[in-house]
Amino acid sequence: MTATVQTLTNWLLSFRDVVEENKQWLTELDSAIGDADHGINMARGMSAVADKLTATAPATPGELGKAVGMTLVTTVGGASGPLYGTFFLRFGVAAGTAEELDAPGLGAALRAGLDGVVARGKGEIGDKTMVDAMAPALDAYDAAVASGSSIAEAASAAAAAAAAGRDSTVPLVARKGRASYLGERSADHMDPGSASTAFLFATLAETLR
């Protein structure tokens, strides 16, 4: 199995639905340690993405990544827009002109997205950001592919690792972003960016399953 542009479109539409269903929860998480707008912003951005993909269907995964990235950068406020936007822009560049992505190809595109997020946000594991969910997800994906797993199995491994990474942010003291202003008071709260990132990988796994 490979990830075609239709498969990836289905993934993003599923992510849109999950974000919409959970936007209140994501915003509540953000109200504790941020600007109280993560869920609302992500729901608006993914709704715009769905409209964009429905109006003009991209021909390749690369075109899809670039279209999604530009849409998120221009419609999502706060830190989420630039970070998620950069993730998908880098994904699109790495996917190139390929008409579909095999397991290593999808992993390389996702990894390029992570590298973009790290470069943009300067975050690393332990900072209590989306990187705490995204980096373990990509490590698990790559390890699964290296051991001979299918693209669906690798995506499932990534989803499980992303969820564990999300949960790991609860006891952390934030070192990046708005939450870092709270110091020790940021502990005992889940990072909202890691929560939405876990949804991103969960919906990818469900779509590829």
C-alpha positions in Angstrom: 0.0 0.0 0.0 1.1 3.5 -0.7 -0.1 7.0 0.3 -1.8 8.5 -2.7 -3.0 12.1 -2.9 -6.5 10.9 -2.3 -5.4 8.9 0.8 -3.7 12.0 2.1 -6.7 14.2 1.4 -8.9 11.7 3.3 -6.4 11.9 6.2 -6.6 15.7 6.4 -10.4 15.7 6.1 -10.5 13.2 9.0 -8.1 15.4 11.0 -10.4 18.3 10.3 -13.4 16.4 11.7 -11.5 15.3 14.8 -10.2 18.8 15.5 -13.7 20.2 15.1 -15.1 17.5 17.5 -12.4 18.3 20.1 -11.9 22.0 19.6 -13.5 22.9 23.0 -11.1 20.4 24.8 -8.1 21.7 22.9 -9.1 25.3 23.8 -9.6 24.3 27.4 -6.1 22.8 27.5 -4.8 26.1 26.0 -6.7 28.2 28.5 -4.7 26.7 31.3 -1.2 27.5 29.9 -1.7 29.6 26.7 -4.0 32.0 24.9 -7.1 29.9 25.1 -7.5 29.7 21.3 -5.7 26.5 20.1 -8.8 24.5 19.4 -10.7 27.4 17.8 -7.7 28.4 15.6 -7.0 24.8 14.5 -10.7 24.2 13.7 -10.8 27.4 11.6 -7.6 26.4 9.8 -8.6 22.9 9.0 -12.0 24.0 7.8 -10.1 26.3 5.4 -7.9 23.4 4.4 -11.0 21.2 3.6 -12.5 24.0 1.5 -9.2 24.4 -0.4 -8.8 20.7 -1.1 -12.5 20.4 -2.2 -12.3 23.4 -4.5 -9.0 22.5 -6.1 -7.9 18.9 -5.8 -4.0 18.7 -5.8 -2.5 16.4 -8.3 0.3 15.0 -6.1 1.2 14.7 -2.4 3.7 17.4 -2.9 1.1 19.9 -4.2 -1.2 18.9 -1.4 1.4 19.6 1.3 2.2 23.0 -0.1 -1.5 23.9 -0.5 -2.3 22.8 3.1 0.8 24.6 4.5 0.0 27.9 2.8 -3.7 27.7 3.9 -2.7 27.1 7.5 -0.1 29.9 7.6 -2.7 32.4 6.3 -5.7 31.3 8.4 -4.5 30.1 11.8 -3.4 32.6 14.4 -0.9 32.2 17.2 2.0 29.8 17.0 -0.1 27.0 15.5 -0.4 28.5 12.0 3.3 29.0 11.4 4.3 25.7 13.0 1.6 23.4 11.3 2.0 25.5 8.1 5.7 24.9 8.1 5.2 21.2 8.8 3.1 20.8 5.7 5.1 23.1 3.5 8.3 21.0 4.2 6.2 17.8 3.8 5.3 19.1 0.3 8.8 20.0 -0.7 10.1 16.6 0.5 7.4 14.7 -1.4 8.5 16.4 -4.6 6.7 15.4 -7.8 6.0 11.8 -6.8 2.4 10.7 -7.6 2.3 8.5 -4.4 4.4 7.8 -1.4 5.6 4.4 -0.3 6.4 3.8 3.4 9.9 5.3 3.3 8.8 8.2 1.1 6.0 9.1 3.5 8.4 8.9 6.4 10.8 11.2 4.7 8.1 13.7 4.0 6.8 13.6 7.6 10.4 13.8 8.9 11.0 16.9 6.8 7.9 18.4 8.3 9.2 17.8 11.8 12.6 19.3 10.9 10.7 22.4 9.8 8.8 22.6 13.0 12.0 22.3 15.0 13.7 24.9 12.9 10.8 27.3 13.2 9.9 26.9 16.9 13.4 26.0 18.2 11.7 23.3 20.3 13.1 20.0 21.4 11.9 17.0 23.4 11.2 18.0 27.0 10.2 21.6 26.2 6.4 20.8 26.5 5.5 21.5 22.8 4.1 19.6 19.9 7.7 18.3 19.3 7.2 16.1 22.4 4.5 14.2 20.4 5.9 14.6 16.9 9.5 13.5 17.3 8.7 10.2 19.1 6.0 9.6 16.4 8.5 9.9 13.6 11.2 7.8 15.4 8.6 5.0 15.9 7.5 5.3 12.3 11.1 5.1 11.0 11.9 2.2 13.3 8.8 0.3 12.1 9.7 0.8 8.5 13.3 -0.3 9.1 12.1 -3.5 10.6 9.9 -4.3 7.6 6.5 -3.1 8.7 3.9 -1.9 6.2 3.0 1.7 5.9 -0.2 1.1 7.9 1.7 -0.6 10.7 4.3 2.1 10.8 1.6 4.8 11.0 0.0 2.9 13.9 3.3 2.8 15.7 3.7 6.5 15.1 0.2 7.2 16.5 0.9 5.2 19.7 4.2 7.1 20.2 2.5 10.4 19.6 -0.1 9.7 22.2 2.6 8.7 24.7 4.5 11.8 23.9 1.4 13.9 24.4 0.8 12.4 27.8 4.5 12.9 28.7 4.0 16.7 28.5 1.7 16.8 31.6 4.4 16.9 34.3 6.8 19.0 32.3 7.6 22.7 33.0 7.3 24.6 29.7 10.5 26.0 28.2 9.0 27.4 25.0 6.1 29.5 23.9 3.5 31.3 26.0 3.3 28.5 28.5 6.9 29.1 29.5 5.9 32.5 31.0 4.1 30.5 33.8 7.2 28.7 34.9 6.5 26.0 37.4 2.7 26.7 37.1 2.8 25.2 33.6 3.4 21.7 35.2 0.5 19.3 35.6 -1.2 20.5 32.3 -1.1 18.8 29.0 0.4 20.8 26.1 -2.4 21.6 23.6 0.0 21.4 20.6 1.0 17.9 21.5 -2.7 17.0 21.9 -3.5 18.1 18.4 -0.4 16.5 17.0 -1.5 13.2 18.5 -4.8 13.6 16.6 -2.8 14.2 13.5 -1.0 10.9 13.7 -4.1 9.0 15.0 -6.1 10.0 12.0 -3.2 9.2 9.7 -3.1 5.7 11.1 -6.9 5.3 10.8 -6.8 6.4 7.2 -4.0 4.0 6.3 -5.4 1.1 8.2 
